[in-house]
Amino acid sequence: MLPVLRILLGPLLLWQGARVRRDILRLPEPDGARSGGDGELRLLILGDSSAAGVGVDRQERALSGCIVRALAPMRIKWRVLAATGWTTSDALAALDTLNGEYDAAVICLGVNDVTTETGIAAWLATYARVLDRLEAAHGISRYYLSCLPPMGRFPALPWPLRWYIGLQAQAHDRALAQLAAGRAGARHLKIDTDLPASAAAADGFHPGPLVYAKLGEVFAEAIRADHDLPTGNAPSQREPKSL
């Protein structure tokens, strides 16, 4: 279906895409530390602009801060490796700069693969290489794969581009769920798609504070369940792991 739509709507979609790239509000990555903490769980946050926190002003309000806050009182040693515009191939290349071992990784990738029209098979192959690298080089055994967002509802995208991009995102996300289902230690996590369009950032494309808070809760719940972390207010009695 998508190839047929691409042929039929091609000129219009190209024109709308060029206009969006020209006119969309450019939001900066938020200020604040990209690593921190000293705790018993070593967490890597890897991905594109949503992992970097575009849409809020401080890392404390971005995905990293929301996850750490939602996991309290558990102490987390964390690092963000993410940048605006990164495709999954870019993230794979960036792993060359990563040192140390981690227990788990939160991964937010795929939006830029959709907008650059990377085919599903090629995208999944690269995504699998990312997971392989994280396991082999950094000892990661738990992966939390963010679903692709509902791009068909992004206010910044005009119709029919919004509709077409939304279909692509859904197809990519179904494939990502299948990848996670077939891989030990991987979980494909969804966020409530009933959040209003007003929950988006000012550019109409990136998450706003409400979305990051919700994502933080979803990831924290999965991490806590998989790692048998405390849910109360008492401090954990487990010995911290050292890096």
C-alpha positions as CSV (number, residue, x, y, z in Angstrom):
1,M,0.0,0.0,0.0
2,L,2.7,2.5,1.0
3,P,4.6,2.2,-2.4
4,V,1.4,2.9,-4.3
5,L,0.6,5.9,-2.1
6,R,4.1,7.2,-2.6
7,I,3.7,7.0,-6.4
8,L,0.3,8.6,-6.4
9,L,1.1,11.4,-3.9
10,G,4.8,11.7,-4.6
11,P,5.0,15.3,-5.8
12,L,2.7,16.6,-3.1
13,L,4.5,14.7,-0.4
14,L,7.9,16.0,-1.6
15,W,6.6,19.5,-1.6
16,Q,5.0,19.3,1.8
17,G,8.2,17.7,3.2
18,A,10.4,20.4,1.9
19,R,8.1,23.1,3.3
20,V,8.1,21.4,6.7
21,R,11.9,21.2,6.8
22,R,12.1,24.9,5.8
23,D,9.5,26.3,8.2
24,I,9.5,24.1,11.3
25,L,10.5,25.7,14.5
26,R,14.1,24.6,15.4
27,L,14.2,23.7,19.1
28,P,17.6,23.3,20.8
29,E,18.6,20.3,22.9
30,P,18.1,21.0,26.6
31,D,20.8,22.3,28.9
32,G,22.0,20.1,31.7
33,A,24.2,17.2,32.5
34,R,24.2,14.2,30.1
35,S,25.4,11.8,32.8
36,G,25.2,11.5,36.5
37,G,24.2,9.5,39.5
38,D,26.0,6.9,41.6
39,G,23.8,3.9,42.0
40,E,23.3,0.2,41.7
41,L,21.8,0.3,38.2
42,R,23.8,1.5,35.3
43,L,21.5,2.9,32.6
44,L,22.3,4.1,29.1
45,I,19.8,6.3,27.2
46,L,20.5,6.0,23.5
47,G,18.7,7.7,20.6
48,D,17.6,10.7,18.6
49,S,16.2,14.1,19.7
50,S,13.6,12.5,22.0
51,A,16.3,10.7,23.9
52,A,18.3,14.0,23.9
53,G,15.3,15.8,25.4
54,V,14.3,18.3,22.6
55,G,11.1,19.9,23.6
56,V,12.0,20.9,27.2
57,D,14.6,23.3,28.5
58,R,16.5,21.2,31.0
59,Q,17.6,17.5,31.1
60,E,15.9,17.3,34.4
61,R,12.6,17.6,32.6
62,A,13.7,15.5,29.6
63,L,13.6,11.7,29.3
64,S,16.7,11.1,31.4
65,G,15.4,13.2,34.3
66,C,11.9,11.7,34.2
67,I,13.2,8.1,34.3
68,V,15.6,8.8,37.2
69,R,12.8,10.6,39.1
70,A,10.3,7.9,38.4
71,L,12.7,5.2,39.7
72,A,13.3,7.0,43.0
73,P,14.3,6.1,45.7
74,M,16.5,3.8,43.6
75,R,19.8,5.4,42.8
76,I,20.8,5.3,39.1
77,K,24.1,5.8,37.4
78,W,23.0,7.0,33.9
79,R,24.3,8.4,30.7
80,V,22.6,10.0,27.6
81,L,24.1,9.3,24.2
82,A,21.8,11.0,21.8
83,A,21.5,13.8,19.3
84,T,19.0,15.6,17.1
85,G,18.6,14.0,13.7
86,W,20.2,10.7,14.5
87,T,19.1,7.7,12.5
88,T,19.7,4.2,13.8
89,S,22.8,4.1,11.6
90,D,24.1,7.3,13.3
91,A,23.5,5.8,16.7
92,L,25.4,2.7,15.7
93,A,28.3,4.8,14.6
94,A,28.2,6.8,17.9
95,L,28.7,3.7,19.9
96,D,32.3,3.8,18.9
97,T,32.6,6.7,21.4
98,L,30.9,4.8,24.3
99,N,33.0,3.3,27.1
100,G,32.2,1.2,30.1
101,E,29.6,-1.4,31.0
102,Y,25.9,-0.9,31.6
103,D,23.0,-3.0,32.9
104,A,20.3,-1.7,30.7
105,A,19.6,0.6,27.8
106,V,16.6,2.7,26.9
107,I,16.5,3.2,23.1
108,C,14.5,5.8,21.2
109,L,15.2,5.4,17.5
110,G,13.2,5.2,14.3
111,V,11.6,8.6,13.7
112,N,14.4,9.9,11.5
113,D,14.5,6.5,9.7
114,V,10.9,7.1,8.8
115,T,11.3,10.6,7.7
116,T,14.3,9.6,5.5
117,E,12.3,6.7,4.2
118,T,14.7,4.0,5.3
119,G,13.2,0.6,4.4
120,I,12.0,-1.6,7.2
121,A,14.3,-4.5,6.5
122,A,17.4,-2.3,6.4
123,W,16.3,-0.4,9.5
124,L,15.7,-3.6,11.5
125,A,19.1,-5.0,10.4
126,T,20.8,-1.9,11.7
127,Y,18.7,-1.8,14.9
128,A,19.8,-5.5,15.6
129,R,23.4,-4.4,15.1
130,V,22.9,-1.7,17.7
131,L,21.6,-4.3,20.2
132,D,24.4,-6.7,19.3
133,R,27.1,-4.1,19.9
134,L,25.6,-3.0,23.2
135,E,25.6,-6.6,24.4
136,A,29.0,-7.6,23.2
137,A,30.9,-4.4,24.0
138,H,29.0,-3.1,27.0
139,G,27.5,-6.1,28.7
140,I,23.9,-4.9,28.4
141,S,21.3,-7.6,28.9
142,R,18.1,-5.6,29.1
143,Y,16.8,-3.3,26.3
144,Y,13.8,-1.1,26.5
145,L,12.8,-0.1,23.0
146,S,10.5,2.9,22.7
147,C,7.7,2.5,20.3
148,L,7.6,5.0,17.4
149,P,5.4,7.9,18.3
150,P,2.0,8.5,16.6
151,M,3.5,10.6,13.8
152,G,0.1,10.6,12.1
153,R,-1.0,13.1,14.8
154,F,2.0,15.4,14.8
155,P,0.6,19.0,14.5
156,A,3.7,20.1,12.5
157,L,2.9,17.8,9.6
158,P,0.2,18.9,7.1
159,W,-2.3,16.4,5.6
160,P,-1.8,14.1,3.6
161,L,1.9,14.1,4.6
162,R,0.9,13.5,8.2
163,W,-1.3,10.6,7.2
164,Y,1.4,9.0,5.0
165,I,4.1,9.4,7.6
166,G,1.8,8.0,10.2
167,L,1.3,4.9,8.1
168,Q,5.0,4.5,7.7
169,A,5.6,4.9,11.5
170,Q,3.0,2.3,12.3
171,A,4.6,-0.2,9.9
172,H,8.0,0.4,11.3
173,D,6.7,0.0,14.9
174,R,5.0,-3.3,14.1
175,A,8.3,-4.6,12.8
176,L,10.1,-3.2,15.9
177,A,7.7,-5.1,18.2
178,Q,8.4,-8.3,16.3
179,L,12.2,-7.7,16.6
180,A,11.8,-7.3,20.4
181,A,9.6,-10.3,20.7
182,G,12.2,-12.5,19.1
183,R,15.1,-11.2,21.2
184,A,15.9,-12.2,24.8
185,G,16.0,-9.3,27.2
186,A,14.2,-6.8,24.8
187,R,10.9,-5.1,25.5
188,H,8.9,-3.0,23.2
189,L,7.2,-0.3,25.2
190,K,4.2,1.7,24.2
191,I,3.0,5.1,25.5
192,D,-0.6,6.2,25.8
193,T,-1.5,7.5,22.3
194,D,-4.6,9.3,23.6
195,L,-2.5,12.2,24.9
196,P,-3.8,15.4,23.3
197,A,-1.9,17.1,20.4
198,S,-1.3,20.0,22.9
199,A,1.1,17.6,24.7
200,A,3.6,18.2,21.9
201,A,6.4,20.7,22.2
202,A,6.1,24.2,20.6
203,D,7.4,22.9,17.3
204,G,4.5,20.5,17.0
205,F,6.9,17.6,16.4
206,H,8.8,16.8,19.6
207,P,7.5,15.6,23.0
208,G,6.5,18.2,25.5
209,P,6.9,17.9,29.3
210,L,3.8,15.8,29.7
211,V,4.9,13.2,27.2
212,Y,8.4,13.0,28.7
213,A,6.9,12.5,32.1
214,K,4.6,9.7,30.8
215,L,7.5,8.1,29.0
216,G,9.6,8.2,32.1
217,E,6.9,6.4,34.1
218,V,6.5,3.7,31.4
219,F,10.3,3.0,31.2
220,A,10.7,3.1,35.0
221,E,7.9,0.6,35.5
222,A,9.5,-1.8,33.1
223,I,13.0,-1.3,34.5
224,R,11.8,-1.8,38.1
225,A,9.9,-5.0,37.2
226,D,12.8,-6.5,35.4
227,H,15.5,-5.7,37.9
228,D,13.5,-6.4,41.1
229,L,13.9,-2.8,42.3
230,P,12.2,-1.4,45.4
231,T,8.8,0.3,45.0
232,G,8.5,1.9,48.4
233,N,10.2,4.8,50.1
234,A,12.8,2.8,51.9
235,P,16.4,2.9,50.5
236,S,17.5,-0.3,48.7
237,Q,19.8,-2.7,50.6
238,R,21.5,-4.0,47.5
239,E,25.2,-3.3,47.1
240,P,25.9,-0.8,44.3
241,K,27.7,-2.0,41.2
242,S,30.9,-0.2,40.3
243,L,31.8,0.9,36.8
